[in-house]
Amino acid sequence: MPRRSYVRVTKLTSVQGRIDYISNPERQEYLYATYDTAEPEFWEHLSEQSQYDFWRSNQKKGSCIEGRELVIALPESLQQEDPNELLKLFTEQFRQKYGMQCSSALHHNKSKTNYHIHLIFSEREVLETTEVKYASRNMFYNEEGRHVRTKKEILDEQGNVRPGCHVIAKGEIYEIKWFGPRDDRFKEKQFINDVKEMYTGIINRMVKEDAERLKVFDPSGPYLPTKKIGKNNPKEKEIRADNALRKEWNQTVDQVLIAGGTHEEVTAFKKEEITEKIAESVKLQGENPKLFATLLLFAIEVLKEFLKLLMSKDAPEQTESVESTVKPVEISDSAVRKGPRPDSRKEELAFRKIEPIHRELSRCNRKIYALQKQKAVLEKALDVTSKDIFHRKERKELEKRIAGLQNQIDSTRKEMEYIPQMHGYDSVKSAETVYKHAKTALDDIRRKQAQWDGVEISNPNPVTQQEKISVLKELAARRLEQEQKQKDVSVRKAAKDNKREER
């Protein structure tokens, strides 16, 4: 798989404390450079106004957000660059694009395996003129710092100002504003996507090896992103399980694309069965990781059924040549010929270049599919023997064979991922996209040649893209119906068991 760019954004409740943490040599073991676009007073004033605005908004929940931080992962080869110039480049690119002040630091982690930048930025622009407000009369504030109308409201029984209350005399400053309101664009998902695009472009221009070039993950495509597990993450176990499901989905997508499925139909299925259902659930019930796992498991099983359907129609000769799909039919001699015969050399060359790659991918795909079928049979047998305490030896043998098959599947998957990279493609999807485009282009030019020659290409009952997508929908509906029937059977069985116990 191609290397993905990694940029993470987090909210900061104390920009001054965070800046000190990332830029203090006494707190960082491998600190290579620091860079600031503003003076320390800027961050002090930013914290003060952010806290004041949060207090004035009278928020009962949450914390005051003073700024945000980006963590940008860098290829290790960029250590050859001057650290100060490297950090300045990344920081100034952000400041120029978004117009916000920044404070950044260039680090390595303790094991020196993660070269990265921390970039802290303000969400507020500095006002052209600082707004200073003076008291037109004496102003009185209670223990909570709230303005009250009269002095009596802050006096105790003896007529003294209560502890925690204070008075601002007429003519004194009671409020200063250095900044405008927070910019809402930094809350939007598009912001982090744009930042990734910007920094990925910079990195790819700087690296010398093609293997180090990065790619931004496309959330609108058929794949699902895996999550990075941070150090000492309390949810590490849950994230690993989630990533395993996401990986299985992505691998099944690769198999479907090689077997003849299209990017569009898988993407449409993912949107309908995963993205939209999760969005609806979050809107109604909030975050629910278990629901995501349930929906993803269901979608994977449907996709596997679709793969089975594709593989049952697949045959090696289908990938050998476009000519095998051409069925000429004689038409009348009165066919009109205009201009020279269409030249297909360009399309044939493109197809011959990509076809061997598709053949190799198809070979791996058929092997994986066969191994998966064998594994499924053994897993069913293991499930049966697990209910019988007298089949321990048989269970161990089955477990050993299943593990062996899984090793073969994993090995073949790695080979399948490596094949496109050997020929300059970053993924199975990109190679298969080129193959489908080349095949379509050659089919079109062959059809034009046949028409010029006086024959017509028969294409009985062509399947539209919408019809293909509906196959996935039908499979999903059918599987959902089966699962509901199984649940109904389980409920009825449980009810019968309860009645027997009552008797």
C-alpha positions in Angstrom: 0.0 0.0 0.0 1.2 3.6 -0.6 2.5 5.6 2.3 -0.2 8.0 3.5 0.5 11.5 4.8 -0.1 12.0 8.5 -1.3 15.3 9.9 -3.3 15.5 13.1 -5.1 18.5 14.6 -5.9 18.9 18.3 -7.5 21.6 20.5 -5.4 23.4 23.1 -6.7 24.6 26.4 -3.3 26.3 27.3 -1.3 27.5 24.4 1.5 29.0 26.6 2.0 25.7 28.5 2.0 23.7 25.2 4.5 26.1 23.5 6.8 25.7 26.5 6.5 21.9 26.4 7.3 21.5 22.7 10.1 24.2 22.6 11.9 23.6 25.9 15.2 21.7 25.5 14.9 20.5 29.1 11.6 18.8 28.4 12.4 17.4 24.9 15.2 14.8 24.4 15.5 15.4 20.6 14.6 19.0 19.8 16.2 20.2 16.6 14.7 23.6 15.9 12.0 26.1 17.1 10.4 28.9 15.2 7.9 31.7 16.2 6.0 34.1 14.0 4.9 36.2 17.1 6.4 37.5 20.3 5.6 35.8 23.7 3.3 38.6 24.6 1.1 37.6 21.7 0.4 34.2 23.2 -0.1 35.7 26.7 -2.7 38.1 25.3 -4.4 35.3 23.3 -4.8 33.2 26.4 -6.1 36.1 28.4 -8.7 37.1 25.9 -9.8 33.5 25.1 -10.3 32.8 28.8 -12.2 36.1 29.3 -14.5 35.4 26.3 -15.2 31.9 27.5 -16.0 33.2 30.9 -18.3 35.9 29.5 -20.2 33.3 27.4 -21.1 31.7 30.7 -20.4 28.2 29.4 -21.4 25.5 31.9 -19.7 22.6 30.1 -16.4 22.1 28.3 -13.1 23.9 28.4 -11.8 27.1 26.9 -10.0 26.4 23.6 -7.2 28.9 23.2 -5.7 27.5 20.0 -5.0 24.4 18.0 -2.0 22.2 17.2 -0.9 20.3 14.1 1.4 17.3 14.3 3.0 16.7 10.9 4.9 13.4 10.3 8.0 13.7 8.0 10.0 11.1 6.0 13.2 10.3 7.8 15.2 11.4 4.7 14.3 15.0 5.4 16.8 14.9 8.3 19.4 15.7 5.6 17.8 19.2 5.3 18.7 22.1 7.5 16.3 21.7 10.5 15.8 25.5 10.9 15.1 26.1 7.3 12.8 23.0 7.1 10.8 24.2 10.1 10.6 27.8 8.8 9.3 26.5 5.4 6.5 24.5 6.9 5.5 27.2 9.4 5.6 30.1 7.0 3.5 28.1 4.4 0.8 27.8 7.0 1.0 31.5 8.1 0.8 32.8 4.6 -2.1 30.6 3.6 -4.3 31.1 6.7 -3.0 34.4 8.0 -2.6 33.1 11.6 0.4 33.4 14.0 2.3 30.2 14.8 4.8 28.7 17.1 6.5 25.4 16.0 9.1 22.9 16.9 10.9 20.0 15.1 11.3 16.8 17.1 12.2 13.1 17.1 10.5 10.7 19.4 12.6 8.9 22.0 13.2 5.9 19.8 14.1 8.2 16.9 11.6 6.5 14.6 9.2 9.4 14.2 10.5 12.7 12.7 7.8 15.3 13.1 6.7 18.9 13.5 4.5 20.4 16.2 2.8 23.6 14.9 0.7 25.6 17.3 -1.5 28.3 15.7 -4.0 30.9 16.8 -7.6 30.8 15.6 -8.0 34.6 16.0 -6.7 37.4 14.0 -5.2 40.4 15.7 -7.3 43.6 15.5 -5.8 46.5 13.6 -6.5 48.7 16.6 -6.6 47.3 20.1 -10.0 48.0 21.7 -9.6 49.6 25.1 -12.7 50.3 27.2 -12.6 52.8 30.1 -15.2 53.0 32.9 -17.5 56.0 32.5 -18.4 55.6 36.3 -17.4 53.4 39.1 -18.0 49.7 38.2 -18.7 47.0 40.8 -17.9 43.2 40.4 -19.0 40.3 42.6 -17.0 37.2 43.6 -17.6 35.6 40.3 -16.3 38.6 38.4 -19.8 39.5 37.2 -20.6 43.2 36.8 -23.4 44.3 39.2 -25.3 47.6 39.1 -24.8 49.0 42.6 -22.1 49.0 45.3 -24.6 47.5 47.9 -24.6 44.3 46.0 -20.9 43.7 46.9 -21.0 44.9 50.5 -21.2 42.7 53.7 -23.3 43.5 56.7 -20.7 45.8 58.1 -20.7 47.8 54.9 -17.3 46.6 53.7 -16.5 45.2 50.2 -16.7 41.4 50.5 -13.5 39.3 49.8 -13.3 38.5 46.1 -15.4 41.5 45.0 -13.7 44.6 43.5 -14.3 48.1 42.2 -13.0 49.7 39.0 -12.9 53.4 39.5 -14.2 55.8 36.9 -11.6 56.4 34.1 -9.8 53.1 34.6 -9.6 50.3 32.0 -12.1 47.6 32.5 -11.7 45.6 29.2 -9.1 45.2 26.5 -9.6 43.3 23.2 -6.5 42.4 21.1 -8.2 39.8 18.9 -11.3 39.3 16.8 -13.6 36.2 17.2 -12.4 32.6 16.6 -12.4 31.6 12.9 -14.9 28.8 12.4 -13.1 27.4 9.3 -10.6 25.6 11.6 -13.5 23.5 13.0 -14.4 22.1 9.6 -13.2 18.8 8.2 -12.2 20.4 5.0 -9.5 22.4 6.9 -7.5 19.3 7.8 -7.9 17.9 4.3 -6.5 21.1 2.8 -3.6 21.1 5.2 -2.8 17.5 4.3 -2.8 18.4 0.6 -0.5 21.4 1.2 2.1 19.6 3.3 2.0 16.4 1.2 2.8 18.5 -1.8 5.8 20.1 0.0 7.1 16.8 1.2 6.8 15.1 -2.2 8.7 18.0 -3.8 11.5 17.6 -1.3 12.0 13.8 -1.1 14.4 12.2 -3.6 13.1 8.6 -3.6 9.8 7.6 -5.2 9.2 5.2 -2.3 9.1 8.1 0.1 6.4 10.0 -1.8 3.2 10.3 0.2 -0.4 10.3 -0.8 -3.4 11.9 0.9 -6.2 9.5 1.8 -9.3 10.1 -0.2 -12.4 9.7 2.2 -14.7 9.8 -0.8 -13.2 6.6 -2.3 -14.0 2.9 -1.6 -11.4 2.4 1.2 -11.5 3.1 4.9 -8.6 4.8 6.8 -6.9 3.0 9.7 -6.3 4.9 12.9 -2.9 5.7 14.4 -2.3 4.3 17.9 -0.5 6.9 20.1 1.8 6.1 23.0 0.1 4.8 26.1 -3.3 5.0 24.5 -5.9 3.6 26.9 -8.1 2.5 23.9 -5.3 0.7 22.1 -7.1 -2.7 22.2 -10.3 -1.2 20.7 -8.4 0.7 18.0 -6.4 -2.4 17.0 -9.7 -4.4 16.6 -11.2 -1.5 14.7 -8.2 -1.3 12.4 -8.3 -5.0 11.8 -11.9 -4.7 10.5 -11.0 -1.7 8.3 -8.0 -3.6 6.9 -10.2 -6.6 6.1 -12.7 -4.2 4.3 -9.8 -2.6 2.3 -8.4 -6.0 1.3 -11.8 -7.2 0.2 -12.3 -4.0 -1.9 -9.0 -4.8 -3.7 -10.2 -8.3 -4.4 -13.6 -7.0 -5.8 -11.8 -4.5 -8.0 -9.5 -7.2 -9.5 -12.4 -9.5 -10.0 -14.3 -7.0 -12.2 -16.1 -4.8 -9.7 -15.8 -1.0 -10.2 -14.6 1.8 -8.0 -18.0 3.5 -8.4 -20.2 0.6 -7.3 -18.1 -0.2 -4.2 -17.9 3.5 -3.2 -21.7 3.9 -3.6 -22.2 0.7 -1.4 -19.8 2.1 1.2 -21.6 5.4 1.3 -25.0 3.9 1.7 -24.2 1.0 4.1 -21.5 2.6 6.2 -21.0 6.4 5.9 -24.6 7.5 5.8 -25.8 5.0 8.5 -23.0 6.0 10.8 -23.7 9.7 10.2 -27.4 9.2 11.0 -26.6 7.2 14.2 -24.1 9.8 15.4 -26.8 12.5 14.8 -29.4 10.6 16.8 -27.4 8.8 19.5 -23.8 10.2 19.5 -20.6 8.2 19.0 -21.0 4.4 19.2 -17.9 2.4 18.2 -19.8 -0.9 18.6 -22.3 0.1 16.1 -19.6 1.0 13.6 -18.0 -2.5 14.0 -21.5 -4.1 13.6 -22.2 -2.1 10.4 -18.7 -2.8 9.0 -18.9 -6.5 9.7 -22.2 -6.6 7.8 -20.8 -4.6 4.9 -17.8 -6.9 4.7 -19.9 -10.0 4.5 -22.1 -8.5 1.7 -18.9 -7.5 -0.2 -17.6 -11.0 0.1 -20.9 -12.3 -1.3 -20.5 -9.9 -4.2 -16.9 -11.1 -4.7 -18.2 -14.7 -4.8 -20.6 -13.7 -7.5 -17.9 -12.0 -9.5 -15.5 -14.9 -9.1 -18.1 -17.4 -10.2 -18.3 -15.5 -13.5 -14.6 -15.0 -13.8 -12.5 -17.0 -16.2 -8.8 -16.7 -17.1 -9.5 -16.2 -20.8 -11.5 -13.1 -20.0 -8.3 -11.1 -19.3 -6.3 -12.4 -22.3 -7.5 -10.0 -25.0 -10.1 -7.5 -25.9 -10.5 -9.3 -29.2 -12.2 -12.3 -27.4 -15.1 -10.0 -26.6 -15.6 -8.8 -30.2 -18.4 -10.6 -32.1 -18.6 -9.2 -35.6 -21.9 -9.3 -37.4 -22.2 -8.7 -41.2 -24.1 -5.6 -42.2 -25.0 -4.3 -45.7 -22.4 -3.4 -48.2 -23.9 0.1 -48.3 -22.0 1.1 -45.1 -20.6 4.5 -45.5 -16.8 4.9 -44.9 -15.6 8.4 -44.0 -11.9 9.3 -43.7 -9.0 6.9 -42.9 -9.5 3.7 -40.9 -9.1 4.5 -37.1 -5.6 3.7 -35.8 -5.6 1.5 -32.6 -1.8 1.3 -32.1 -1.8 3.7 -29.2 -4.7 1.9 -27.4 -3.2 -1.5 -28.1 0.2 -0.4 -26.6 -1.4 0.9 -23.5 -3.5 -2.2 -23.0 -0.5 -4.6 -23.6 1.4 -2.6 -21.0 -1.1 -2.9 -18.2 -2.7 -6.3 -19.1 0.2 -8.5 -17.6 -0.2 -6.6 -14.3 -3.9 -7.3 -14.3 -3.2 -11.0 -15.0 -0.8 -11.3 -12.1 -3.3 -9.5 -9.8 -6.0 -11.9 -11.0 -3.8 -14.9 -10.4 -3.2 -13.7 -6.8 -6.9 -12.9 -6.3 -8.0 -16.4 -7.4 -5.4 -18.0 -5.1 -6.6 -15.9 -2.1 -10.2 -16.7 -2.9 -9.5 -20.4 -3.1 -7.6 -20.3 0.2 -10.4 -18.3 1.8 -13.0 -21.0 0.8 -10.8 -23.8 2.2 -10.4 -21.8 5.4 -14.1 -21.2 5.7 -14.8 -24.9 5.4 -12.3 -25.7 8.1 -13.6 -23.0 10.4 -17.1 -24.5 10.2 -15.7 -27.9 11.0 -13.8 -26.4 14.0 -17.0 -24.7 15.2 -18.8 -28.1 15.2 -15.9 -29.9 17.1 -15.7 -27.1 19.6 -19.0 -28.3 21.1 -17.6 -31.8 21.7 -15.1 -32.3 24.4 -13.9 -35.5 22.9 -12.3 -34.0 19.8 -9.3 -32.1 21.2 -6.8 -33.7 18.9 -9.0 -33.0 15.9 -9.5 -29.4 17.0 -5.7 -28.8 17.3 -5.2 -30.3 13.8 -7.9 -28.0 12.4 -6.5 -24.9 14.2 -3.1 -25.8 12.7 -4.4 -26.1 9.2 -6.4 -22.8 9.5 -3.3 -21.0 10.7 -1.4 -22.4 7.8 -4.0 -21.2 5.3 -4.1 -17.8 6.9 -0.3 -17.5 6.5 -0.7 -18.3 2.8 -3.4 -15.7 2.5 -1.3 -13.1 4.2 1.7 -13.9 2.0 -0.3 -13.8 -1.2 -1.9 -10.5 -0.1 1.6 -9.0 0.3 2.5 -10.3 -3.1 -0.7 -8.7 -4.6 0.1 -5.4 -3.0 3.7 -5.5 -4.2 2.8 -6.2 -7.9 1.5 -2.7 -8.7 4.4 -1.0 -6.9 6.9 -3.0 -9.0 5.4 -1.4 -12.1 5.1 2.2 -10.7 1.5 2.1 -9.4 0.9 3.1 -5.8 -2.0 0.6 -5.2 -4.2 -2.2 -6.6 -6.9 0.4 -7.2 -4.8 2.7 -9.3 -3.5 -0.3 -11.4 -7.0 -1.7 -11.9 -8.3 1.8 -12.8 -5.7 2.1 -15.6 -6.5 -1.4 -16.8 -10.3 -0.7 -17.0 -9.7 2.6 -18.8 -7.2 0.9 -21.3 -9.6 -1.9 -21.9 -12.5 0.5 -22.5 -10.4 2.6 -24.8 -9.3 -0.4 -26.9 -12.9 -1.7 -27.0 -14.1 1.7 -28.3 -11.4 1.9 -31.0 -12.0 -1.7 -32.1 -15.7 -0.9 -32.4 -14.9 2.1 -34.6 -12.6 0.0 -36.8 -15.3 -2.7 -37.1 -17.8 -0.1 -38.2 -15.3 1.3 -40.7 -14.8 -2.3 -42.0 -18.5 -2.8 -42.5 -19.3 -5.0 -39.4 -21.1 -4.2 -36.2 -20.0 -5.3 -32.7 -22.8 -7.1 -31.0 -23.1 -6.4 -27.3 -26.2 -8.2 -26.1 -27.8 -7.1 -22.8 -25.1 -4.6 -21.6 -25.1 -4.2 -17.9 -25.3 -0.6 -16.7 -23.4 0.8 -13.8 -26.7 1.4 -11.9 -27.7 -2.2 -12.4 -24.3 -3.3 -11.0 -24.8 -1.1 -7.9 -28.3 -2.6 -7.4 -26.8 -6.1 -7.2 -24.9 -5.0 -4.1 -28.1 -3.5 -2.7 -30.0 -6.7 -3.3 -27.3 -8.7 -1.6 -27.4 -6.4 1.4 -31.2 -6.6 1.6 -31.1 -10.4 1.3 -28.4 -10.8 4.0 -30.3 -8.4 6.3 -33.4 -10.5 5.9 -31.5 -13.7 6.7 -30.1 -12.2 9.8 -33.5 -11.1 10.9 -34.9 -14.6 10.4 -32.1 -16.0 12.5 -32.8 -13.5 15.3 -36.5 -14.5 15.1 -35.7 -18.2 15.4 -33.4 -17.4 18.4 -36.1 -15.4 20.1 -38.7 -18.2 19.6 -36.3 -20.8 20.9 -35.5 -18.8 24.0 -39.3 -18.3 24.6 -39.9 -22.1 24.3 -37.0 -22.8 26.7 -38.5 -20.3 29.2 -41.9 -22.0 29.1 -40.3 -25.4 29.7 -38.5 -24.0 32.8 -41.7 -22.5 34.1 -43.4 -26.0 33.8 
